[in-house]
Amino acid sequence: MKKTLLYNGSDDGSIASAANLLRCGGLVVFPTETVYGLGANAYDGKAVGGVFDAKGRPHDNPLIVHVAEPEDAESFAYTNELYYKLARAFMPGPLTLILKKRSIIPDEVTAGGGTVGVRCPSHPTAHRFIELAGVPVAAPSANLSGRPSPTSFAHCVEDMYGRVDAIIDGGECGVGLESTVALIDGDDSVTILRPGAVTAEALSCVASTVKEAYELKDGERPMSPGMKYKHYAPRAPLYLLDGERDCVIDFVRECMRREECLFICFDEDAAELSDISGRLISLGGKDDLAAHAKKLFAALRAADKYGEAHMLESIYTYAPDAGGGLLPAISNRLLRAADHTIVKVTKRDGH
């Protein structure tokens, strides 16, 4: 077990100490506006290998390289005009762009592939940390592989204490879902590989063609995290309920009579189901998609905490609606967390 140092993300001296650890080959958890990342010096293949070991992450799942400024990508990737157009519009921010890599980036970062993801986070602590490190930082989310991503310091301590050299406390993450990942696949075209807070609609304001490809084809190598494996999953099975709201409510009430389960719901449901409030976790108001995104992983982790004290059998929530904006990102995370398990709910099912 490693000795893990805990640092205050609002103290420049603490950030500098953590940055020095990373530059010298250590593993450091740091906050971003999306989720917390588990970082290593992107030029140090041995250190990057330690990231996979700490997480229990499959080695064929590539990492994203974080930079202090978009221009820093020039040292390890082949940029183009569209990269800089997108960078001017969305960086710093929750966008990762896939570019052809230079040989200085070790294969451990890219899972042996010829491309690398570049991201410039907007969280001030992340920016200062990367700036002081003086090297690009390769980082996935700072959770044990397959678990819900961490959006708070407490989540990181729970998963990573004793596995890494340092954890920087930067408070709660503002976005709550990992960055949008987009492949630059032409002079004016991008393909979204993982949806996030930078939406397809936003990207289409810069690139004339925006495509989507969230699933791998048979034998295809993943260029983005989150494409190949089950992710974000709580310990108990998660089921997505597809049906009218009153049918879902009836179904959940019946389930709670016969099994130990939880319902991840909305504020409007919590008011109606006040008699079983101890088994509800709310994501906020029904139409507040930003709150849903910010609270989703915390809700899944809260379900795990409940399961530590109870024999939790199931977790239920609404199947996500189709639509634009943040909905594809929320839907993507829920479907992967539930392993695409959707239950069709009707009146007959629920009485």
N, C-alpha and C positions, 0 to 999 in steps of 0.2 A: 504494500500500500504506500502511495506517495504521501509526502507531507504537503498538504494543500494550504497555500497562503490565501487569505481573504483580504481583498483590497476595496477601498472606497473609491467609486468611480467619479466622485466630484473633487477628489484631491489630486492635483497634478503630479505630486511626488509619488503617490501610489501608482498612478497610471504609468509613470516613467519606470518604476521598479518592475511592474508587470511586463512592460514593453521590452525591457532588458532581458528578462527571463525568456521571452519568446525568441528574441533575436539570437540568443545563445542555445537554442534547441529545445526550450521548454514548451509545455502545453498550457495555454491560457484561455479561460472562458471569459468572453467579453460581451457586453450588451450591444444590440443594434435596435433600430426602430421596428424590425420585423420580429425576430426571436433572438435569443442568445446564441452566440456562435462559439465553437470550440476550435481555437486557432493554433496554427503552427507556422513557422517560417516556410513560405511556399517554395523557397529555393533549397530546402533541406529535406531530402527524401526520407532520411531516417526519422526526423521529427514528424513528418507527415504520416509515416507509418504508425507512429505512436497514437495519432488521432483515431485511426481505425481500431487499434487495440483498445483504447480507452472506451470507445463507444460499443465495441463488438460489432463493427460495421463491415459488411462485405467489401472486399478490396476492389470489386468491379463497379463500385458506385462512386462516381467522380465527385470531387470537391469544387467549391467556388473560391476564387481568389479575390480577396478584398483589398482595395487600394484607398489611399487617402485622397487622391485626385484622379479623375478619369485619365489624364495624360500619363499617369504612372503605368498604365497598361502597355505602353510602347516598349517597355523593357522586356516583356515576356510574351506579347501577343502581336499579331498583325492587325492593326486597326484600319479603318477606311472612313470615307466621308459620312456614311450613314451612322457609324458608331458615334462620331462626334455630334451629329445632329441629335441623336437619341440621348447622348450624354448631356448635351445642353438643355434638353427638355426635361430629363428625369433624374439626373444625378447632381448632387447626392440624393439617393432615394432608393426605394425598394424594387430596383430593376437589376437583373443580371443579364449580360449580353454574352453570347457564345461566339468566340473568335478562334481562328486558327492559331495554335500556340507556337512559340519559339522554343528552341531546344533547351533553353535554360530552365524551363519548368520540368521537374522530374516526372516520370511516368506515374509515380505514386499519387500525384495530384489528380491526374486526368484518367486514371484507371487504364493507362496504356493508349488512350485515344489521342487523336491529333488536334483536338480543340480544347479550349479552356474557357470557363465562365469567369466574367469580370464583373465585380460589383463595388460600388462606392457608397457605403452606408451613410445615412444622414444623422444618426445618433451622435451627439457631440463627444461622448466618451469614446465611442468606436473610432471616430475620426482622429481624435488626439492619440489614442492608443496606436493606431496604424502609423500615424505620422511619426511618433516617437520611436516605434520599432525600426523604422527605416528600411523595411522590407515588406513586400506584399504578404498578406496573411491568408493561408489556405484554411478554410473553415466550413464545416457542416454545422447543423444545429447541435447544441450542447446537451443532448439527451442520450440515454442508452438506446441503441438502435431499435427502431420499431415503435418506441414509446411516443406519446404526445410531445411535441416540441416544447422547450421551456420558454416561458414569457415573463419569468420573474427570477430574482436572485435565489429565492427559496427552492424553486424547481431545479436550478443548477446544482445547488448544494446537495439536494436529495439524490441526484443522479451521478454527479461527477466528483464529489468530495472523496479524496483518497485515490483518485484516478488521474488527476491533473496537478500541475504545479501551482496554479493560481486561479482564482475566480474573482472577477471585478463586479462589484455591485453597482448596477446602473438603473435600479428601479424597475418598474413594469414597462414592458415594450408597448409602444403606441399602436402599432399595426396589428400584431398578433399572429399573422400568417407569414410564411416565408416569402421571399421575393418572387416576383414574376421572372421567369427565365425565358429568354427569347433568342433564337438562333438568327444571326444575320446571314441570310442565304441568297443575297443578291444586292445590287446597287441601291435598290429601293424596296426591299422585301424582307420581312421577318416572319419566323414561325414560332409561335408561343409553345414551349415545351412544358411549362408549368405555370398555371394562372396565379396571379397575385394582385396586389393593390394597384399596380400600374396595369390598367385594363386594356383589352383589345381596342376599345373605342378610343382610349387615349393614345395608344401606339399608332392608330390609323391617322391621327392628326400629323404624324411625322413621316411614317412610311406609307407608300401608296398601296402596298399589298401586305395584309396581315392574315396569316394562316394559323391554324391550331393543330397540334399533334401531341396529345397528352399521353397516348399509349404507345408502347414499343411494338413493332412488328416482329414476327418470329425471327430470331437470330440477330436482331438489330442491337448494336451497342448503345447503351444509354449515354447521352451527352449532357444530361441534366440529372441532378439528384431528384428522387421522388418519382421516377418513371418505372423502375423495375420491381421494387419490393413493396410488400405491405408496410404501410407507414402509419404513424400517429395513433396507434391502436391502444385503447385502454385494456386492462387485464381481463375484464368480463366482456362477453360478446356484445357488440353494438348492433342494434337493428334500426333501420331507417323505415319509418312508417309512412306509407303513401296512401293518402285518403283525405276526405273532408275533415275539417277540424273537429267537429262534434263526434265523428266516427273514431278519430284518433283518441280523443279524450275518453270515450266509452271503453275503447280497447285497453288503454292504459289503466283505467280503474279496475277492469276485470283482471288484468295481469297482476296488479298489486295485491289483489285478494288471494292469488294462488301462488305467488313466487316473490322472492326477494329481488326487487328490481328498482331502478331509478328512471326518472323521466327528465331528460334535458329539454327544457321548454322555453317559453317566452313569458314575459311579465304578465300578459293577459291570461295565460293559462294558470300561472301561480295564484292569481287572485281567485280564479274559479275552483282551484284544487287546494284551497287553504287547509282542508282537513287532512291532507297528506303532504303538507309542506316539507316535512323532514326528508322526503324522498324525491324532492324536486331540485333541479339546478337550472336557474334561469340565465339565458343569454342576453336578456334585455328586451326591449319592446319589439314586437313582431316585425316592424318595418325598419328597424335600426340595424342595417347590415354592417355598419362599421363596428357596432358593439358586438354583433355576433362573431365577426372575425377576431376581434380583440380578445373575446372571452372563451372561444371554442376550446383551445388547448387547455386552458385553466379548468374548464368544466370537465373535460375528460380526466384530468389529473385529480380533480375533486372526487370524481366517481371512484377512482382507484383508492383514495383515502377512505371513502365510505366502505369500500370493499374490504379494507384491512380490519374493520371492526364488525362486519356483517358478512354472511355467506352470500355475497352478491352474485346473482345468477344471470342477470341481463340488464342492459342499458338500452333505453328507447329514446328516439328523437324523431323529429319530422324528416322525411325525405326532402332534400332541397328542391326548390322550384327551379325551372329553367329561366334564363334571362341574362341580362348583361351586367355591367358594373362589377361588383364584388361577388355576385352569385356564382360564377364559374369557379372562383378560388375556394369559396366555402364548400361548394358541391364537391370539388376535387378532394379536399381534405376529408370530408365526411365519408365519401364513397370508399376511399382507401382505408380509413379507420375502421369502417364496417366490413371491409373486404367485399364490397359491392353487394351486401345483403340487404335487400329491400323487401318489406312485407306489405302487400296490398291489403288495406283495411277498409271494410265496408260495414254497414249497419249490422248485418247478420253476424259478422266476425266479432263485433264489439259488444253484443248484449249478453 
